């Protein structure tokens, strides 16, 4: 389980609690804490860090991996999403792949949800699913939420 704690010195601590009772505690770099979404892998120390895109600069969302034990941050992998896509959920699969969910639209426009799988070893990103939710939706959830 990944938890965060806001500190009095205006920093944030991440804590990864393992099933064995062992915890890893780290004050990570700002890019990790400012990420739109974070997901802890089953190894208990690798955190997927999803950085939101920027429509003004036409920069799409990116993925980086952060290691809580070594304090290392990987190079960024650009996700094949539009710059205005909102990355809102990520989770690791049993085989070490990362599933990322993002959406565009909303605000009286149809919402387009994209599901990607990321092989974090090779950096390969593949679309797994895409679907559209009507513009008249109040709320929606995808499988597994």
The first five atom37 places (N, CA, C, CB, O) and aatype in JSON, in Angstrom:
{
  "aatype": [20, 20, 20, 20, 20, 20, 20, 20, 20, 20, 20, 20, 20, 20, 20, 20, 20, 20, 20, 20, 20, 20, 20, 20, 20, 20, 20, 20, 20, 20, 20, 20, 20, 20, 20, 20, 20, 20, 20, 20, 20, 20, 20, 20, 20, 20, 20, 20, 20, 20, 20, 20, 20, 20, 20, 20, 20, 20, 20, 20, 20, 20, 20, 20, 20, 20, 20, 20, 20, 20, 20, 20, 20, 20, 20, 20, 20, 20, 20, 20, 20, 20, 20, 20, 20, 20, 20, 20, 20, 20, 20, 20, 20, 20, 20, 20, 20, 20, 20, 20, 20, 20, 20, 20, 20, 20, 20, 20, 20, 20, 20, 20, 20, 20, 20, 20, 20, 20, 20, 20, 20, 20, 20, 20, 20, 20, 20, 20, 20, 20, 20, 20, 20, 20, 20, 20, 20, 20, 20, 20, 20, 20, 20, 20, 20],
  "atom_mask": [
    [1, 1, 1, 1, 1],
    [1, 1, 1, 1, 1],
    [1, 1, 1, 1, 1],
    [1, 1, 1, 1, 1],
    [1, 1, 1, 1, 1],
    [1, 1, 1, 1, 1],
    [1, 1, 1, 1, 1],
    [1, 1, 1, 1, 1],
    [1, 1, 1, 1, 1],
    [1, 1, 1, 1, 1],
    [1, 1, 1, 1, 1],
    [1, 1, 1, 1, 1],
    [1, 1, 1, 1, 1],
    [1, 1, 1, 1, 1],
    [1, 1, 1, 1, 1],
    [1, 1, 1, 1, 1],
    [1, 1, 1, 1, 1],
    [1, 1, 1, 1, 1],
    [1, 1, 1, 1, 1],
    [1, 1, 1, 1, 1],
    [1, 1, 1, 1, 1],
    [1, 1, 1, 1, 1],
    [1, 1, 1, 1, 1],
    [1, 1, 1, 1, 1],
    [1, 1, 1, 1, 1],
    [1, 1, 1, 1, 1],
    [1, 1, 1, 1, 1],
    [1, 1, 1, 1, 1],
    [1, 1, 1, 1, 1],
    [1, 1, 1, 1, 1],
    [1, 1, 1, 1, 1],
    [1, 1, 1, 1, 1],
    [1, 1, 1, 1, 1],
    [1, 1, 1, 1, 1],
    [1, 1, 1, 1, 1],
    [1, 1, 1, 1, 1],
    [1, 1, 1, 1, 1],
    [1, 1, 1, 1, 1],
    [1, 1, 1, 1, 1],
    [1, 1, 1, 1, 1],
    [1, 1, 1, 1, 1],
    [1, 1, 1, 1, 1],
    [1, 1, 1, 1, 1],
    [1, 1, 1, 1, 1],
    [1, 1, 1, 1, 1],
    [1, 1, 1, 1, 1],
    [1, 1, 1, 1, 1],
    [1, 1, 1, 1, 1],
    [1, 1, 1, 1, 1],
    [1, 1, 1, 1, 1],
    [1, 1, 1, 1, 1],
    [1, 1, 1, 1, 1],
    [1, 1, 1, 1, 1],
    [1, 1, 1, 1, 1],
    [1, 1, 1, 1, 1],
    [1, 1, 1, 1, 1],
    [1, 1, 1, 1, 1],
    [1, 1, 1, 1, 1],
    [1, 1, 1, 1, 1],
    [1, 1, 1, 1, 1],
    [1, 1, 1, 1, 1],
    [1, 1, 1, 1, 1],
    [1, 1, 1, 1, 1],
    [1, 1, 1, 1, 1],
    [1, 1, 1, 1, 1],
    [1, 1, 1, 1, 1],
    [1, 1, 1, 1, 1],
    [1, 1, 1, 1, 1],
    [1, 1, 1, 1, 1],
    [1, 1, 1, 1, 1],
    [1, 1, 1, 1, 1],
    [1, 1, 1, 1, 1],
    [1, 1, 1, 1, 1],
    [1, 1, 1, 1, 1],
    [1, 1, 1, 1, 1],
    [1, 1, 1, 1, 1],
    [1, 1, 1, 1, 1],
    [1, 1, 1, 1, 1],
    [1, 1, 1, 1, 1],
    [1, 1, 1, 1, 1],
    [1, 1, 1, 1, 1],
    [1, 1, 1, 1, 1],
    [1, 1, 1, 1, 1],
    [1, 1, 1, 1, 1],
    [1, 1, 1, 1, 1],
    [1, 1, 1, 1, 1],
    [1, 1, 1, 1, 1],
    [1, 1, 1, 1, 1],
    [1, 1, 1, 1, 1],
    [1, 1, 1, 1, 1],
    [1, 1, 1, 1, 1],
    [1, 1, 1, 1, 1],
    [1, 1, 1, 1, 1],
    [1, 1, 1, 1, 1],
    [1, 1, 1, 1, 1],
    [1, 1, 1, 1, 1],
    [1, 1, 1, 1, 1],
    [1, 1, 1, 1, 1],
    [1, 1, 1, 1, 1],
    [1, 1, 1, 1, 1],
    [1, 1, 1, 1, 1],
    [1, 1, 1, 1, 1],
    [1, 1, 1, 1, 1],
    [1, 1, 1, 1, 1],
    [1, 1, 1, 1, 1],
    [1, 1, 1, 1, 1],
    [1, 1, 1, 1, 1],
    [1, 1, 1, 1, 1],
    [1, 1, 1, 1, 1],
    [1, 1, 1, 1, 1],
    [1, 1, 1, 1, 1],
    [1, 1, 1, 1, 1],
    [1, 1, 1, 1, 1],
    [1, 1, 1, 1, 1],
    [1, 1, 1, 1, 1],
    [1, 1, 1, 1, 1],
    [1, 1, 1, 1, 1],
    [1, 1, 1, 1, 1],
    [1, 1, 1, 1, 1],
    [1, 1, 1, 1, 1],
    [1, 1, 1, 1, 1],
    [1, 1, 1, 1, 1],
    [1, 1, 1, 1, 1],
    [1, 1, 1, 1, 1],
    [1, 1, 1, 1, 1],
    [1, 1, 1, 1, 1],
    [1, 1, 1, 1, 1],
    [1, 1, 1, 1, 1],
    [1, 1, 1, 1, 1],
    [1, 1, 1, 1, 1],
    [1, 1, 1, 1, 1],
    [1, 1, 1, 1, 1],
    [1, 1, 1, 1, 1],
    [1, 1, 1, 1, 1],
    [1, 1, 1, 1, 1],
    [1, 1, 1, 1, 1],
    [1, 1, 1, 1, 1],
    [1, 1, 1, 1, 1],
    [1, 1, 1, 1, 1],
    [1, 1, 1, 1, 1],
    [1, 1, 1, 1, 1],
    [1, 1, 1, 1, 1],
    [1, 1, 1, 1, 1],
    [1, 1, 1, 1, 1],
    [1, 1, 1, 1, 1]
  ],
  "atom_positions": [
    [[0.85, -1.16, 0.0], [0.0, 0.0, 0.0], [0.9, 1.24, 0.0], [-0.97, -0.01, 1.22], [1.9, 1.3, 0.72]],
    [[0.54, 2.2, -0.81], [1.29, 3.46, -0.9], [0.51, 4.54, -0.18], [1.55, 3.85, -2.39], [-0.67, 4.78, -0.47]],
    [[1.16, 5.2, 0.75], [0.53, 6.28, 1.51], [1.43, 7.51, 1.43], [0.29, 5.87, 3.0], [2.62, 7.41, 1.13]],
    [[0.84, 8.66, 1.71], [1.65, 9.88, 1.76], [1.31, 10.64, 3.02], [1.41, 10.76, 0.51], [0.2, 10.58, 3.56]],
    [[2.33, 11.37, 3.47], [2.18, 12.15, 4.7], [2.72, 13.55, 4.43], [2.94, 11.48, 5.91], [3.85, 13.71, 3.98]],
    [[1.92, 14.56, 4.7], [2.35, 15.95, 4.54], [3.12, 16.36, 5.79], [1.12, 16.9, 4.29], [2.63, 16.2, 6.91]],
    [[4.32, 16.89, 5.6], [5.2, 17.24, 6.71], [5.12, 18.74, 7.02], [6.64, 16.84, 6.4], [4.68, 19.53, 6.18]],
    [[5.54, 19.12, 8.21], [5.52, 20.52, 8.64], [6.47, 21.4, 7.84], [5.87, 20.61, 10.1], [6.28, 22.62, 7.79]],
    [[7.49, 20.82, 7.21], [8.47, 21.61, 6.46], [8.1, 21.78, 4.99], [9.85, 20.96, 6.57], [8.96, 22.06, 4.16]],
    [[6.81, 21.59, 4.68], [6.29, 21.77, 3.32], [6.82, 20.71, 2.35], [6.64, 23.15, 2.81], [6.93, 20.97, 1.15]],
    [[7.14, 19.54, 2.86], [7.51, 18.41, 2.02], [6.46, 17.32, 2.23], [8.95, 17.88, 2.36], [5.61, 17.41, 3.12]],
    [[6.53, 16.3, 1.4], [5.62, 15.17, 1.51], [6.43, 13.88, 1.53], [4.58, 15.15, 0.35], [7.37, 13.72, 0.75]],
    [[6.08, 13.0, 2.41], [6.74, 11.71, 2.54], [5.85, 10.64, 1.92], [7.05, 11.38, 4.02], [4.64, 10.6, 2.16]],
    [[6.47, 9.76, 1.13], [5.77, 8.57, 0.63], [6.17, 7.4, 1.5], [6.1, 8.3, -0.87], [7.34, 7.26, 1.88]],
    [[5.2, 6.56, 1.82], [5.46, 5.36, 2.62], [4.85, 4.18, 1.88], [4.87, 5.5, 4.07], [3.65, 4.16, 1.6]],
    [[5.67, 3.18, 1.58], [5.19, 1.94, 0.97], [5.15, 0.89, 2.08], [6.11, 1.48, -0.23], [6.19, 0.51, 2.63]],
    [[3.96, 0.41, 2.39], [3.76, -0.61, 3.42], [3.64, -1.96, 2.73], [2.5, -0.31, 4.3], [2.74, -2.17, 1.92]],
    [[4.54, -2.88, 3.05], [4.51, -4.21, 2.47], [3.66, -5.17, 3.27], [5.9, -4.76, 2.35], [3.38, -4.93, 4.45]],
    [[3.24, -6.27, 2.64], [2.44, -7.28, 3.32], [3.21, -7.96, 4.45], [1.95, -8.33, 2.33], [2.61, -8.5, 5.38]],
    [[4.55, -7.93, 4.35], [5.38, -8.56, 5.38], [5.61, -7.66, 6.59], [6.71, -8.95, 4.78], [6.34, -8.03, 7.51]],
    [[5.0, -6.47, 6.6], [5.17, -5.54, 7.71], [6.3, -4.56, 7.52], [5.39, -6.3, 8.96], [6.44, -3.63, 8.32]],
    [[7.12, -4.75, 6.49], [8.23, -3.85, 6.2], [7.72, -2.61, 5.48], [9.31, -4.58, 5.36], [6.85, -2.71, 4.62]],
    [[8.25, -1.45, 5.83], [7.86, -0.21, 5.16], [9.08, 0.5, 4.61], [7.11, 0.71, 6.13], [10.16, 0.44, 5.19]],
    [[8.9, 1.16, 3.48], [9.94, 1.99, 2.88], [9.43, 3.43, 2.94], [10.26, 1.54, 1.39], [8.32, 3.72, 2.49]],
    [[10.25, 4.32, 3.51], [9.85, 5.7, 3.71], [10.83, 6.6, 2.97], [9.79, 6.06, 5.23], [12.04, 6.44, 3.09]],
    [[10.29, 7.57, 2.22], [11.16, 8.46, 1.44], [10.46, 9.78, 1.2], [11.56, 7.8, 0.08], [9.25, 9.82, 1.01]],
    [[11.23, 10.87, 1.21], [10.75, 12.17, 0.74], [11.23, 12.27, -0.71], [11.28, 13.4, 1.63], [12.4, 12.53, -0.96]],
    [[10.31, 12.05, -1.67], [10.72, 11.98, -3.08], [10.87, 13.36, -3.7], [9.7, 11.17, -3.87], [10.49, 14.36, -3.11]],
    [[11.43, 13.4, -4.91], [11.55, 14.66, -5.63], [10.16, 15.25, -5.94], [12.34, 14.47, -6.93], [9.16, 14.53, -5.94]],
    [[10.13, 16.52, -6.18], [8.88, 17.23, -6.42], [8.11, 16.67, -7.62], [9.15, 18.71, -6.64], [6.88, 16.65, -7.6]],
    [[8.8, 16.23, -8.67], [8.12, 15.69, -9.85], [7.27, 14.47, -9.48], [9.14, 15.32, -10.93], [6.24, 14.24, -10.1]],
    [[7.7, 13.71, -8.5], [6.93, 12.54, -8.05], [5.68, 12.99, -7.31], [7.8, 11.63, -7.15], [4.59, 12.47, -7.55]],
    [[5.83, 13.96, -6.42], [4.68, 14.4, -5.62], [3.71, 15.25, -6.43], [5.16, 15.17, -4.42], [2.53, 15.31, -6.09]],
    [[4.17, 15.91, -7.47], [3.28, 16.72, -8.31], [2.6, 15.91, -9.4], [4.05, 17.86, -8.92], [1.81, 16.46, -10.17]],
    [[2.9, 14.64, -9.48], [2.33, 13.78, -10.52], [0.82, 13.67, -10.37], [2.96, 12.38, -10.47], [0.28, 13.74, -9.26]],
    [[0.15, 13.51, -11.49], [-1.31, 13.39, -11.46], [-1.74, 12.05, -10.87], [-1.89, 13.56, -12.86], [-2.78, 11.96, -10.23]],
    [[-0.94, 11.01, -11.09], [-1.28, 9.67, -10.62], [0.0, 8.93, -10.26], [-2.09, 8.88, -11.7], [1.03, 9.09, -10.93]],
    [[-0.07, 8.12, -9.2], [1.05, 7.28, -8.79], [0.52, 5.87, -8.52], [1.77, 7.86, -7.52], [-0.61, 5.71, -8.06]],
    [[1.34, 4.85, -8.8], [0.93, 3.47, -8.53], [2.14, 2.67, -8.05], [0.31, 2.8, -9.8], [3.2, 2.71, -8.69]],
    [[2.0, 1.97, -6.96], [3.08, 1.16, -6.38], [3.04, -0.24, -6.96], [2.96, 1.11, -4.84], [1.98, -0.86, -7.02]],
    [[4.2, -0.73, -7.41], [4.27, -2.09, -7.95], [4.34, -3.1, -6.81], [5.49, -2.25, -8.89], [4.54, -2.74, -5.65]],
    [[4.16, -4.37, -7.16], [4.17, -5.44, -6.17], [5.53, -5.62, -5.51], [3.74, -6.74, -6.81], [5.61, -6.25, -4.45]],
    [[6.61, -5.07, -6.12], [7.92, -5.21, -5.48], [8.04, -4.34, -4.23], [9.02, -4.84, -6.46], [8.99, -4.49, -3.46]],
    [[7.09, -3.44, -4.02], [7.06, -2.64, -2.8], [7.91, -1.39, -2.81], [7.47, -3.46, -1.68], [7.95, -0.66, -1.82]],
    [[8.6, -1.13, -3.93], [9.45, 0.07, -3.94], [9.44, 0.83, -5.27], [10.85, -0.31, -3.62], [9.91, 1.97, -5.32]],
    [[8.91, 0.24, -6.34], [8.85, 0.94, -7.62], [7.5, 1.63, -7.75], [9.08, -0.04, -8.81], [6.45, 1.0, -7.63]],
    [[7.55, 2.94, -8.0], [6.33, 3.73, -8.12], [6.24, 4.25, -9.56], [6.32, 4.91, -7.09], [7.15, 4.91, -10.05]],
    [[5.12, 3.96, -10.21], [4.84, 4.55, -11.52], [4.36, 5.97, -11.26], [3.76, 3.71, -12.34], [3.45, 6.2, -10.46]],
    [[4.99, 6.92, -11.95], [4.69, 8.34, -11.77], [4.15, 8.85, -13.1], [5.96, 9.15, -11.3], [4.88, 8.88, -14.09]],
    [[2.89, 9.25, -13.13], [2.27, 9.73, -14.36], [2.13, 11.24, -14.3], [0.88, 9.07, -14.57], [1.46, 11.79, -13.43]],
    [[2.78, 11.89, -15.25], [2.85, 13.34, -15.29], [1.85, 13.83, -16.32], [4.29, 13.83, -15.62], [1.88, 13.4, -17.48]],
    [[0.98, 14.72, -15.91], [-0.07, 15.23, -16.79], [0.5, 15.96, -17.99], [-0.98, 16.14, -16.02], [1.61, 16.51, -17.94]],
    [[-0.26, 15.97, -19.07], [0.13, 16.69, -20.26], [-0.15, 18.18, -20.13], [-0.6, 16.13, -21.48], [-0.68, 18.64, -19.12]],
    [[0.22, 18.93, -21.16], [0.01, 20.37, -21.17], [-0.46, 20.77, -22.56], [1.32, 21.13, -20.77], [0.31, 20.75, -23.52]],
    [[-1.73, 21.12, -22.67], [-2.3, 21.47, -23.98], [-1.66, 22.74, -24.54], [-3.82, 21.65, -23.86], [-1.52, 22.87, -25.76]],
    [[-1.28, 23.68, -23.68], [-0.69, 24.94, -24.15], [0.65, 24.72, -24.84], [-0.5, 25.91, -22.98], [0.94, 25.35, -25.86]],
    [[1.47, 23.83, -24.29], [2.79, 23.56, -24.88], [2.78, 22.32, -25.77], [3.83, 23.39, -23.78], [3.81, 21.93, -26.32]],
    [[1.6, 21.69, -25.92], [1.42, 20.49, -26.73], [2.27, 19.31, -26.25], [1.76, 20.79, -28.16], [2.71, 18.48, -27.05]],
    [[2.49, 19.23, -24.96], [3.25, 18.13, -24.38], [2.27, 17.08, -23.86], [4.2, 18.64, -23.23], [1.46, 17.37, -22.98]],
    [[2.33, 15.86, -24.4], [1.44, 14.81, -23.91], [1.88, 14.29, -22.53], [1.38, 13.64, -24.92], [3.01, 14.56, -22.11]],
    [[1.02, 13.56, -21.84], [1.39, 12.97, -20.56], [2.61, 12.05, -20.69], [0.22, 12.18, -19.97], [2.88, 11.49, -21.75]],
    [[3.33, 11.93, -19.59], [4.55, 11.11, -19.57], [4.52, 10.17, -18.37], [5.82, 12.01, -19.52], [3.79, 10.38, -17.4]],
    [[5.33, 9.14, -18.47], [5.48, 8.16, -17.4], [6.95, 8.13, -16.98], [5.0, 6.74, -17.85], [7.85, 8.11, -17.82]],
    [[7.16, 8.12, -15.67], [8.5, 7.89, -15.12], [8.36, 6.87, -14.01], [9.16, 9.23, -14.59], [7.29, 6.72, -13.43]],
    [[9.44, 6.17, -13.72], [9.45, 5.22, -12.61], [10.37, 5.77, -11.53], [9.92, 3.8, -13.08], [11.46, 6.26, -11.81]],
    [[9.89, 5.68, -10.3], [10.67, 6.17, -9.16], [10.89, 5.0, -8.21], [9.95, 7.35, -8.43], [9.96, 4.29, -7.86]],
    [[12.15, 4.82, -7.78], [12.5, 3.75, -6.85], [12.63, 4.35, -5.45], [13.82, 3.03, -7.28], [13.52, 5.16, -5.2]],
    [[11.75, 3.94, -4.55], [11.77, 4.47, -3.19], [13.02, 4.09, -2.42], [10.55, 3.98, -2.45], [13.45, 4.84, -1.54]],
    [[13.63, 2.96, -2.73], [14.8, 2.54, -1.95], [16.08, 3.22, -2.42], [14.97, 1.04, -2.04], [16.95, 3.55, -1.61]],
    [[16.21, 3.44, -3.72], [17.45, 4.04, -4.24], [17.31, 5.53, -4.55], [17.87, 3.31, -5.5], [18.31, 6.21, -4.79]],
    [[16.08, 6.04, -4.54], [15.79, 7.44, -4.85], [16.1, 7.77, -6.32], [16.6, 8.36, -3.94], [16.34, 8.93, -6.66]],
    [[16.08, 6.74, -7.18], [16.35, 6.95, -8.61], [15.06, 7.18, -9.37], [17.12, 5.74, -9.21], [14.03, 6.57, -9.08]],
    [[15.14, 8.09, -10.35], [14.01, 8.44, -11.19], [14.39, 8.13, -12.63], [13.61, 9.93, -11.02], [15.43, 8.6, -13.11]],
    [[13.57, 7.36, -13.33], [13.89, 6.97, -14.7], [13.68, 8.13, -15.65], [13.03, 5.77, -15.14], [13.1, 9.16, -15.29]],
    [[14.16, 7.95, -16.86], [13.86, 8.91, -17.93], [12.37, 8.82, -18.24], [14.73, 8.63, -19.21], [11.73, 7.8, -17.97]],
    [[11.84, 9.87, -18.82], [10.41, 9.92, -19.12], [10.09, 9.14, -20.39], [9.95, 11.37, -19.28], [10.86, 9.14, -21.35]],
    [[8.95, 8.47, -20.38], [8.38, 7.81, -21.54], [7.14, 8.61, -21.92], [8.04, 6.28, -21.26], [6.23, 8.77, -21.11]],
    [[7.1, 9.1, -23.15], [5.95, 9.86, -23.61], [4.83, 8.89, -23.95], [6.32, 10.74, -24.83], [5.02, 7.94, -24.71]],
    [[3.66, 9.14, -23.4], [2.51, 8.28, -23.66], [1.79, 8.73, -24.92], [1.54, 8.28, -22.45], [1.7, 9.93, -25.18]],
    [[1.28, 7.8, -25.72], [0.6, 8.15, -26.97], [-0.81, 8.67, -26.7], [0.54, 6.93, -27.9], [-1.81, 8.05, -27.08]],
    [[-0.87, 9.82, -26.05], [-2.12, 10.46, -25.69], [-2.09, 11.92, -26.12], [-2.39, 10.34, -24.17], [-1.01, 12.48, -26.33]],
    [[-3.25, 12.52, -26.24], [-3.32, 13.94, -26.56], [-2.84, 14.75, -25.36], [-4.77, 14.35, -26.96], [-2.97, 14.31, -24.22]],
    [[-2.28, 15.94, -25.6], [-1.8, 16.77, -24.5], [-2.88, 17.11, -23.46], [-1.22, 18.04, -25.05], [-2.55, 17.33, -22.29]],
    [[-4.15, 17.16, -23.87], [-5.2, 17.5, -22.92], [-5.8, 16.28, -22.23], [-6.29, 18.27, -23.63], [-6.78, 16.4, -21.5]],
    [[-5.23, 15.1, -22.45], [-5.73, 13.88, -21.81], [-5.44, 13.93, -20.3], [-5.08, 12.62, -22.44], [-4.37, 14.37, -19.87]],
    [[-6.42, 13.48, -19.53], [-6.27, 13.4, -18.08], [-5.97, 11.96, -17.72], [-7.55, 13.92, -17.35], [-6.81, 11.08, -17.9]],
    [[-4.78, 11.7, -17.21], [-4.43, 10.37, -16.72], [-4.97, 10.29, -15.3], [-2.85, 10.1, -16.77], [-4.57, 11.07, -14.44]],
    [[-5.89, 9.35, -15.06], [-6.56, 9.34, -13.76], [-6.39, 8.05, -12.97], [-8.0, 9.6, -13.95], [-6.76, 8.0, -11.8]],
    [[-5.84, 7.01, -13.58], [-5.71, 5.75, -12.86], [-4.58, 4.93, -13.46], [-7.03, 4.96, -12.89], [-4.39, 4.92, -14.67]],
    [[-3.85, 4.24, -12.6], [-2.8, 3.32, -13.05], [-2.73, 2.17, -12.05], [-1.42, 4.04, -13.19], [-2.91, 2.36, -10.85]],
    [[-2.46, 0.99, -12.57], [-2.23, -0.16, -11.69], [-1.33, -1.16, -12.4], [-3.58, -0.84, -11.28], [-1.29, -1.22, -13.63]],
    [[-0.61, -1.93, -11.62], [0.32, -2.93, -12.12], [-0.39, -4.26, -12.27], [1.55, -3.07, -11.19], [-1.24, -4.61, -11.45]],
    [[-0.05, -5.01, -13.31], [-0.59, -6.36, -13.49], [0.38, -7.36, -12.86], [-0.82, -6.68, -15.0], [1.49, -7.0, -12.48]],
    [[-0.05, -8.59, -12.75], [0.78, -9.62, -12.15], [2.06, -9.89, -12.9], [0.01, -10.89, -12.03], [3.04, -10.35, -12.31]],
    [[2.08, -9.63, -14.22], [3.29, -9.88, -15.0], [4.2, -8.65, -15.1], [2.92, -10.34, -16.39], [5.11, -8.62, -15.93]],
    [[3.96, -7.64, -14.27], [4.85, -6.48, -14.22], [4.55, -5.39, -15.23], [6.22, -6.92, -14.42], [5.31, -4.43, -15.36]],
    [[3.45, -5.53, -15.96], [3.06, -4.46, -16.88], [2.2, -3.45, -16.13], [2.28, -5.03, -18.12], [1.57, -3.75, -15.11]],
    [[2.19, -2.26, -16.66], [1.43, -1.19, -16.05], [0.23, -0.88, -16.93], [2.31, 0.07, -15.85], [0.37, -0.73, -18.15]],
    [[-0.95, -0.78, -16.34], [-2.15, -0.37, -17.05], [-2.43, 1.07, -16.67], [-3.36, -1.29, -16.71], [-2.45, 1.43, -15.49]],
    [[-2.64, 1.91, -17.69], [-2.88, 3.33, -17.49], [-4.22, 3.68, -18.12], [-1.73, 4.19, -18.1], [-4.5, 3.26, -19.25]],
    [[-5.03, 4.44, -17.4], [-6.31, 4.89, -17.94], [-6.3, 6.42, -18.02], [-7.51, 4.39, -17.06], [-5.87, 7.1, -17.09]],
    [[-6.78, 6.93, -19.16], [-6.83, 8.38, -19.37], [-8.11, 8.71, -20.11], [-5.58, 8.88, -20.17], [-8.71, 7.86, -20.77]],
    [[-8.53, 9.97, -19.99], [-9.73, 10.38, -20.73], [-9.57, 11.79, -21.27], [-10.96, 10.3, -19.83], [-8.8, 12.6, -20.76]],
    [[-10.33, 12.06, -22.33], [-10.45, 13.41, -22.89], [-11.94, 13.7, -23.02], [-9.71, 13.53, -24.28], [-12.77, 12.79, -22.94]],
    [[-12.26, 14.97, -23.21], [-13.65, 15.36, -23.37], [-14.29, 15.71, -22.06], [-14.43, 14.26, -24.04], [-13.62, 16.18, -21.14]],
    [[-15.59, 15.49, -21.95], [-16.35, 15.89, -20.78], [-16.88, 17.3, -20.97], [-15.49, 15.81, -19.51], [-16.78, 17.86, -22.07]],
    [[-17.45, 17.9, -19.94], [-18.02, 19.24, -20.02], [-18.97, 19.36, -21.21], [-16.91, 20.29, -20.12], [-18.77, 20.19, -22.09]],
    [[-19.99, 18.5, -21.23], [-21.0, 18.46, -22.27], [-20.5, 17.97, -23.62], [-21.59, 19.82, -22.44], [-21.16, 18.14, -24.64]],
    [[-19.33, 17.35, -23.62], [-18.8, 16.68, -24.81], [-18.67, 15.2, -24.46], [-17.41, 17.29, -25.28], [-18.54, 14.87, -23.28]],
    [[-18.71, 14.31, -25.44], [-18.48, 12.9, -25.12], [-17.1, 12.7, -24.48], [-18.61, 12.04, -26.4], [-16.13, 13.35, -24.86]],
    [[-17.05, 11.79, -23.52], [-15.79, 11.45, -22.86], [-15.21, 10.23, -23.57], [-16.01, 11.17, -21.33], [-15.88, 9.21, -23.72]],
    [[-13.96, 10.34, -24.0], [-13.27, 9.23, -24.64], [-12.25, 8.69, -23.64], [-12.57, 9.67, -25.99], [-11.34, 9.4, -23.21]],
    [[-12.41, 7.42, -23.28], [-11.52, 6.77, -22.32], [-10.56, 5.88, -23.1], [-12.31, 5.94, -21.27], [-10.97, 5.12, -23.97]],
    [[-9.27, 5.99, -22.77], [-8.24, 5.16, -23.4], [-7.53, 4.37, -22.3], [-7.22, 6.04, -24.21], [-7.16, 4.9, -21.26]],
    [[-7.35, 3.08, -22.58], [-6.62, 2.2, -21.67], [-5.36, 1.76, -22.39], [-7.51, 0.96, -21.23], [-5.41, 1.25, -23.5]],
    [[-4.21, 1.96, -21.74], [-2.91, 1.6, -22.31], [-2.23, 0.58, -21.42], [-2.01, 2.85, -22.5], [-2.43, 0.58, -20.21]],
    [[-1.43, -0.3, -22.04], [-0.53, -1.15, -21.26], [0.89, -0.72, -21.57], [-0.75, -2.67, -21.58], [1.24, -0.45, -22.71]],
    [[1.69, -0.66, -20.52], [3.07, -0.21, -20.65], [3.98, -1.32, -20.15], [3.32, 1.11, -19.87], [3.85, -1.78, -19.02]],
    [[4.9, -1.73, -20.99], [5.95, -2.65, -20.56], [7.07, -1.78, -20.01], [6.45, -3.59, -21.75], [7.82, -1.16, -20.77]],
    [[7.18, -1.73, -18.69], [8.13, -0.8, -18.07], [9.59, -1.23, -18.26], [7.84, -0.68, -16.59], [10.5, -0.44, -18.0]],
    [[9.82, -2.44, -18.7], [11.18, -2.88, -18.99], [11.66, -2.32, -20.32], [11.26, -4.42, -19.01], [12.78, -1.84, -20.44]],
    [[10.79, -2.38, -21.33], [11.17, -1.93, -22.68], [10.69, -0.52, -23.0], [10.63, -2.89, -23.71], [11.21, 0.13, -23.91]],
    [[9.68, -0.04, -22.23], [9.1, 1.26, -22.54], [8.02, 1.2, -23.61], [10.17, 2.2, -22.97], [7.47, 2.23, -23.99]],
    [[7.72, -0.01, -24.1], [6.7, -0.16, -25.14], [5.31, 0.14, -24.57], [6.73, -1.59, -25.74], [4.94, -0.37, -23.51]],
    [[4.56, 0.96, -25.28], [3.21, 1.34, -24.87], [2.25, 0.86, -25.95], [3.09, 2.88, -24.64], [2.43, 1.15, -27.13]],
    [[1.21, 0.13, -25.53], [0.23, -0.39, -26.49], [-1.17, 0.0, -26.04], [0.35, -1.92, -26.63], [-1.5, -0.07, -24.85]],
    [[-2.02, 0.41, -27.01], [-3.42, 0.65, -26.65], [-4.1, -0.68, -26.35], [-4.17, 1.39, -27.79], [-3.95, -1.65, -27.09]],
    [[-4.86, -0.73, -25.26], [-5.57, -1.95, -24.89], [-7.07, -1.82, -25.14], [-5.32, -2.29, -23.43], [-7.74, -2.8, -25.43]],
    [[-7.59, -0.59, -25.01], [-9.02, -0.39, -25.2], [-9.3, 1.1, -25.36], [-9.84, -0.98, -24.02], [-8.56, 1.94, -24.84]],
    [[-10.36, 1.43, -26.06], [-10.86, 2.79, -26.2], [-12.36, 2.72, -26.27], [-10.27, 3.51, -27.46], [-12.91, 1.88, -26.98]],
    [[-13.04, 3.58, -25.53], [-14.49, 3.64, -25.63], [-14.96, 5.05, -25.32], [-15.16, 2.63, -24.67], [-14.25, 5.84, -24.69]],
    [[-16.16, 5.35, -25.77], [-16.74, 6.69, -25.61], [-17.95, 6.62, -24.7], [-17.12, 7.29, -26.97], [-18.78, 5.72, -24.81]],
    [[-18.03, 7.59, -23.79], [-19.17, 7.73, -22.89], [-19.95, 8.95, -23.35], [-18.71, 7.87, -21.37], [-19.36, 9.99, -23.65]],
    [[-21.27, 8.83, -23.42], [-22.12, 9.89, -23.94], [-21.87, 11.24, -23.25], [-23.56, 9.5, -23.79], [-21.44, 11.28, -22.1]],
    [[-22.14, 12.31, -23.95], [-21.97, 13.66, -23.4], [-22.95, 13.94, -22.28], [-22.13, 14.7, -24.5], [-22.73, 14.86, -21.49]],
    [[-24.02, 13.18, -22.19], [-25.02, 13.4, -21.15], [-24.72, 12.63, -19.86], [-26.38, 13.01, -21.67], [-25.6, 12.49, -19.01]],
    [[-23.5, 12.14, -19.72], [-23.19, 11.37, -18.53], [-23.02, 12.27, -17.31], [-21.93, 10.54, -18.75], [-22.58, 13.42, -17.43]],
    [[-23.38, 11.76, -16.17], [-23.15, 12.47, -14.92], [-21.84, 11.97, -14.32], [-24.33, 12.26, -13.93], [-21.02, 12.76, -13.85]],
    [[-21.67, 10.67, -14.35], [-20.43, 10.06, -13.87], [-20.26, 8.72, -14.57], [-20.43, 9.9, -12.31], [-21.21, 8.19, -15.14]],
    [[-19.07, 8.18, -14.52], [-18.81, 6.89, -15.14], [-17.63, 6.25, -14.43], [-18.53, 7.05, -16.66], [-16.8, 6.93, -13.82]],
    [[-17.55, 4.93, -14.52], [-16.45, 4.15, -13.96], [-16.05, 3.1, -14.99], [-16.84, 3.49, -12.6], [-16.89, 2.63, -15.76]],
    [[-14.8, 2.74, -14.98], [-14.35, 1.64, -15.84], [-14.17, 0.39, -14.99], [-13.03, 2.01, -16.57], [-14.11, 0.47, -13.76]],
    [[-14.08, -0.76, -15.63], [-13.92, -2.02, -14.92], [-12.69, -1.97, -14.02], [-13.8, -3.19, -15.92], [-11.63, -1.5, -14.43]],
    [[-12.84, -2.43, -12.81], [-11.73, -2.49, -11.88], [-11.62, -1.28, -10.98], [-10.48, -2.66, -12.62], [-10.77, -1.26, -10.09]],
    [[-12.46, -0.26, -11.18], [-12.38, 0.93, -10.32], [-13.22, 0.74, -9.09], [-12.83, 2.18, -11.07], [-13.29, 1.63, -8.24]]
  ]
}
